[in-house]
Amino acid sequence: LQCNTSGIPDVQSVSWHLNLTAANHIQNMIRYQTALEPSLTILSAALNDAGLYTCTATNLAGTTRGLPIQLNVDEKCTKYVPDVSHSVIDCTFTNNTGTCEIKCNSGFMFRDGSDSKIYICTGRNQWVPPLPMPTCLETAPSTYTLVVNIKYRSTGIALFCKTAHNQAIINNYDTIIQQIAVYCNNEFVTVGPIAINSTNSTTSSFDITTTYFIVVGDSSTPKTTTDACGLLIDNNIKKSDFFVY
């Protein structure tokens, strides 16, 4: 913006205001250059920079005169769209509109489960949906782990027997898995693969409590099915033939 100043006595100073308010007295800041001179440069104009700019000159006698300049800002769709890791972004811009499609690389997807999204700029750099674009996340098979606590009690068991107890459980993984399958893989519920991931045992007096970490199903197993499997195990856990070796 430029205003020519001249007069008698000579002009002593020039100031700029936006929309004629004291609060909008423009200082020589990062976004403005030569704010106290006849020219005003806005380094990066945005929509909120639009308005009535007034160049006010003050002479040596203290007399002031102002010249209003109307500035209109039409913000276009930026052609710079930040990169998103593990994706390819393809953008097309026409006049003041633009369309960008982001596709996640193989093995990655967005948090909502989709692998591509389309962003449209409707003008004035207004994007739908709003920027920034989300991050592509690496996919991995989902697992459902049941944590089952079993207390083994016998009048003949002692603390030093824990090692033998743990080894007996390991030796009978297949048998215990078959016991679980009776409830989780049948004509009513089919959870799919079952595996004992690990176990952990603690002793107290003549009791040994073993925690089983059991992975049931795979990424294609509905959560309702895995939940039903866990409920059936919980309801039948006190049966004498369950989790025995």
N, C-alpha and C positions, 0 to 999 in steps of 0.2 A: 504494500500500500504506500502511496506517495502523496504528500501534500506540499505545495510550494508556499513558503512563508517569506514575506517581505513587509517593510513598513518603517515608519519614522516615529519615535526612535527605533533603533535596531531591535530585532527579535532576540530575546535573551535565552528562552528555553521553549521546548516543545514537549508536550505529553500526549499520551494516547489512552483513551478509555473505550471499553466495550460496553455498549448499551447505556452509556452515560451514567454509570453508577460509580461511586467512590470505591466500592469494594472491587470493582473490575478495572482499577487503574493498572495498566500493563507495565510491569517492570521488565528490565532487561534480563530475562531468565533464559533457561536452556532452550525453550521452544521459540523464543523471540530474539531478534537481533535489532540493534539500533532503535530501541524503543523510545529513547528520549531525543530522537532526531526526526527530521521531516519524513524519513522513510521507515516503514515497519515491515519486517520480513517474518512470516510465520513459517517455520522450518518444516512442520508436519501437520498440515491442516486436517482437522477432524470435524465431524458434524456439529459438535458443540462450539466450534469456532465461528459459526455463522452468526451474523448480527450486525449492529450498527456501530462502526468504529468512528470515533471522533478524534480528530487531530486538533489539539488546542495549543495555540502559540501565545506566549507572554512576552511583552516587550519590556524595555528598561523602565518604563513608567508604570508597569504593573497592569497594563491593560491586556485583556485576553480576548481572543477571537477563536471560534471553533469551526471546523469543517467536517460534517458527517459523511461517512463513506459506507455504503451498504455492501456487505460481503455475503454472498451466497455460497454454500459448500454443498456439492453433490458428490458424495462418497461412492466410488465405484467398487465393484467386487475385486478384492485383491487377488492377484494371480499367484501370490505366495501362500502355499498351504504347508505347514510344518510336516516333516516326514514322520511316519509312524513305524516303529520297529517291526520287522517281520511282516511287511505288507507291501503292496504295490498300489500307488495312487495315480489315477488317470483323470485329468481335469480338462474340460472344454469351456472356453469363455467366448461369449458372443455379445458384443456391445457392452451393456452394463449388467449382464447376468452370467452365471456360471454354474456348471455341474461337475462334481467330483465323485468318482466311485473309488472306494477303498476296498481292496481284497486282501484278506490275510493269506500268508503263505501256507503251503501244505503243512498240516500238523499244528496249525494255530487257529484260534477263533476268538470272537469277542465274548465278553462275559455273559451275554444273553444267549449264546449258543450259535449265533449266526456267523458266517465267514465273510460277509460283504455288507457294505452300507453305502447309500447314496446321499450326498449332501448337495443342496441346491442353494445358490445365492440369488436372492430375489431382487437385488439392487441395494445400493447404499451399504454394501458389505454386510447385509443381514443374512445369515446362514440358517437353513432349516434342514436337520436339527442344528442347534448352536455348536460352534467350534469350542474347544478343540476336539479332534477325532479321538475315539477311545483307543486303548492299546490292545494289540493282538496278543492273546495269551496262549501259551503252549498247552496242547491237549494231552491228557494222560488217562489211562483206563481208571474208571471209578471203582472203588472197593467199599464193601460194607463189612465192618468188623464187629463181631459180637464178643463181648467180654463176659465170660461165665465164671463164677466163683463156686467151686465145689469143695466141701469140707469132708475129708476122709477121716473116719474115726474107728479106732480098734483098740481093744484092751491090750493087744500085744505089740502095738506100734511104739517106737521110741524115736528120739530126735535123730539118732544116727541112721535111721532108716530112710531119711529124706532122699538121699542120693539114689538108693535102690527104687524108691517110689517114682522119682522122676524118670529113671531109665525105663521102668515098667510102662509108664504112660507113653513114652516115645515109641517103645516097641509095639504098642497097641493103638497107635494113631489111626490105622485103617479101621480097626474095630469100632473105635469111638466115632469116627466119621460115618460109618454105616449106621450107628445108633442115631446120629443127628439126621441122616438122610431119611429115616423112617418118618420123621415129622416134617422135614423141609423139602423132600422130593417124593411126592405121591400124587394121587389123582386129583387132589384138591389144591395143593401148593407145590410149585416147581421152582425152586430157587436157583438150580443149576449147580455149578462147581462149589465144592466145600473143601476147605483146607484148614488145618490147624497151623497157624502161623508161628506160634510160640506158646510156652507155658511158664508160669512162675509159681513156686511153692514156698510157703512159710509154715513154720511149726510153732505149736503152742501146747505145752503139756503133752497129751497123747493124741493131739489133732494135727493133721496136715491140711492146710487150705491151699488148693491149687487154682490159679487163675488161668483160664484158657482164652487165648486170643484167636478167634475163629473167623476166617474170611469166607463169606458166603456170596454166591452170585458173581456177576461180572457187570460190565458197563451196560449191557442190554437188559439186565434184570430190573423190573420196576421196583421202586422203593416200597410200594404197598406189599410186594411179595417178600422182600427182605424183612420188613417189619413184622409180617405174619410169621416168618420163620423164627425170629427172635422171641415173639410172644409164645409160640408153641413150645419152644425150648424152656422158657421160663415156667410155663404151666405144668410141664412134665418133668422138671428137674429133680423132683424128690422121689421119683420112681426108683425102685431098688435096682433095676437093670440099666439105668441110664448113667453114662460116664463111669462105668466100672471096667476093670481090666483083670 
